[in-house]
């Protein structure tokens, strides 16, 4: 018996990993002036139609990728937390998405220490 028939909702996911674009986010003037790469991972949670084979019955991940890129390359923000929030809001705007997890990586953050990445991860739900 399928889980949803037992009253347990299924959790299907569409994941985009490593979407990279140049943005001008940051609190320091050189970040706003020179820009830097930002890398974004997005996981969309929704009930996927695995029978119809129709794009209209899912979320077009090309549209999601375009939204992510638009936020990264768009209006400069001081904080990557704000960037992540804007991406999450756009993802939830795709009607079928129930929940989204967004990680924004800033691999060239202006730190003097040796590091491989700085990132912020947020999760947002349509129902909360």
NORDARA-V313266 format. One record per pair of residues at least 24 apart in sequence whose C-alpha atoms are under 10 Angstrom apart, sorted by the first residue. I is the first residue (numbers start at 1). J is the second residue. Records with the same first field share a line. If there is no record, write none. Layout:
I: J, J
This chain:
9: 47
10: 45, 46, 47, 48
11: 44, 45, 46, 47, 48, 98, 99
12: 43, 44, 45, 46, 47, 48, 49
13: 42, 43, 44, 45, 46, 47, 48, 97, 99, 100
14: 42, 43, 44, 45, 46, 48, 58, 59, 60, 61, 97, 100
15: 41, 42, 43, 44, 45, 61, 100, 101, 102
16: 40, 41, 42, 43, 44, 61, 62, 64, 65, 68, 102
17: 41, 42, 43, 65, 102, 103
18: 42, 103, 104, 105
19: 65, 66, 68, 69, 72, 104, 105
20: 65, 68, 69, 72, 104, 105
21: 68, 69, 70, 71, 72, 73
22: 69, 72, 73, 74
23: 69, 70, 71, 72, 73, 74, 75, 76, 77, 106
24: 72, 73, 74, 75, 76, 77, 78
25: 72, 73, 74, 75, 76, 77, 78, 79, 80, 82, 83, 106
26: 76, 77, 78, 79, 80, 106, 109, 110
27: 76, 77, 78, 79, 110
28: 78, 110
30: 110
31: 76, 78, 108, 109, 110
32: 76, 77, 78
35: 73, 76, 108
36: 106, 107, 108, 109
37: 72, 73, 105, 106, 107, 108, 109
38: 69, 72, 73, 80, 104, 105, 106, 107, 108, 109, 119
39: 68, 69, 72, 103, 104, 105, 106, 107, 119
40: 65, 68, 69, 72, 83, 84, 87, 102, 103, 104, 105, 106, 119, 120, 121
41: 65, 68, 84, 101, 102, 103, 104, 105, 121
42: 68, 84, 87, 88, 91, 100, 101, 102, 103, 104, 121, 122, 123
43: 88, 91, 97, 99, 100, 101, 102, 103, 123
44: 88, 91, 92, 94, 96, 97, 98, 99, 100, 101, 102, 123, 124
45: 92, 96, 97, 98, 99, 100, 101, 125
46: 95, 96, 97, 98, 99, 100
47: 96, 97, 98
48: 96, 97
57: 96
58: 94, 95, 96, 97
59: 91, 94, 95, 96, 97
60: 94
61: 91
63: 91, 94
64: 90, 91, 92, 93, 94
65: 91
67: 91
68: 102
72: 104
79: 120
80: 104, 105, 106, 118, 119, 120, 121
81: 119, 120, 121, 122
82: 120
83: 120
84: 119, 120, 121, 122, 123
85: 121, 122, 123, 124
88: 122, 123, 124, 125
89: 124, 125, 126
91: 124
92: 124, 125, 126
93: 126
95: 126
96: 126
97: 125, 126
98: 124, 125, 126, 127, 128
99: 123, 124, 125, 126, 127, 128
100: 124, 125, 126
101: 125
